[in-house]
Amino acid sequence: MRHVVMHIRAEHVQPEAAYTRISDFARYPELTETVLALELEPAQADGSVISSWLVRFRKGTLRWTERDVLDPIARRIEFAQISGDFLTMEGSWQLDPEPDRDGVLIRFETRFDLGIPSLAEILDPVAESTLRSNIVLILTGLLGSVVDVGPLNEPV
């Protein structure tokens, strides 16, 4: 299973405003050519949302449906595939204020398995690279200028 962690900084955007924009999944197809379609079901009784995605991947597409658990107080979104092209896919967004800066630090994390063990060495790095590029493009569309600050020292 591939594990990807990104830390992205957006200056001059407060964490609450950034969370509101990032949790507005319906806008994603406007922000990048990679997200071809996105359908949202009405919020569930527990506050979660079911979203269905169609995303360009290399010369084809990937489809999946995920459950998104939104926590605006903690500025956190957790997601997990419930059906689709991945064998498994789950992750989270966490948005926190940056000490001594006017902005937000976004931590995006995902674990995924495309379910093709014989091609994992070839496909997983391509999928990771595509994912990283798309996250930066989406966040740029949502928040303006962003910087991928790379790995940070975090407790394991």
N, C-alpha and C positions, 0 to 999 in steps of 0.2 A: 504494500500500500504506500503510495506517494504522500509525503507530508510537506506542505508548503506553508511558510509563514512570511508575511510581508508587513513592514512598518512603513506607513506613508504619512508624511506631514503635509498639512494644508494650513498656510498662514492666513491670518485675518478672517478665520471662520471659527465661530464658537462651536464647541462640541454638540450642543443641543441642536443648532441649525444644521450641522453636518449630519447628525443622526436622522433628522427629519428628511433630508434630501436622500440619504443612502437607503432609507427604508421605503422610499417611494419607487418601488420596483417597476411600476407601470411606465416610468420615464426612460428606462434603460434602452429600449429599442431606438429612441431618438438620439441617444448619446454615442452609440457605436454601431457600426455596420455589422459587428460580430453577433449581437443579439438580434436575431431575425424576427422573433415573435415572443411575446410573453403574455400569458393569460393568468388572471388572478381570480380566485373564488372569493366569495364574501368571507369575512373573518369568522373563524370557528368560535364556539362558545367559550373555549379557553383562551381566546385572544390570538391564537396562531392563525396563520394565513397559508393557504395552499397556492403555490405558484407553479405554472407549467412553462418550461423554457424550450426554445428552439435556437440553437447557437451554431454559428459557422465554425467548423473545425477542419482545418486543412482544405481539402477539396470536397468535403461533405458536410454533414451536420450531426450534431448531438442533440438528443431530446431527453428531457427528464422532468419529473414532477417532484417538488420538494415541499416539506413542511417548514415554515419559517416561524420561529418563536421570537416575538418582538418585545423588548423590555426597554421602553423609553427612559425609565428612571435610571437604570444602570447604563444606558446608551449601549445596549448589546443586542445583537441579532444572532440567533443560532439557527442553522439550517441542516436538514438531512433529507437526502433523496428517499422518496417512498416508491418510485418506479422510474424506469428509464434505461438509458444506454450504459450507464456506469454499473459496475457490479455493486460498488458502494461509493457514496460521496456524502461528506458531512463537514461542517465547519462553523465558523463564527466571525462576526465583526465586533470589535470593541473600540469605542471612541472615548478618548480621555483628553482632558486639557493638558497642555504642555506647560510645565513649570517655567517661569521666566520667559515665556513667549506668548504672543497673541495668535493662538491657533489651536489646532487639534492634532493629536497623534492617533492614527487609525491602525489598528492591528487586525489584519485579515489572516485567517488561518483556515486551511482545508486539508482534509485527507481524502484521497480518492484512489479507486482501483478500477481501471478500465475493463478488467476481467478477461484479458488476453495474455496469459502468462508467457506464452512463447514470443510475444512481441513487446513485452513490457520494457525491455531495455531500449527499444527504439521509440515506442509511442509515448511512454511516460515523460521523458524529457521534453518532447515536442508539446505534449499537453500542458506541462508545467510552464514552459516558455509562453505559450499562447495565453494561458490563464493569467500570468503575471502582466503581460502586455495589456490584456483586456481590462484588468482591474485598474490599472493606471489610466487607461482611456476613459473608462466609466467615471472614475473619481474626478478626472480633469473636467469632464462634462458637467458633473454635479457641483463641484466645488471651486473650479477655476484652477489655477496653477497648483500642482502637487509635486512632491518629491518623494521618491522611494528611497528611504534612508537606510535600507539594508538591514542586516541582522542587528538586534540589540541584545545586550546581556540581560537575560531573563532567567528567573529560577526555573528549573526543570521540573 
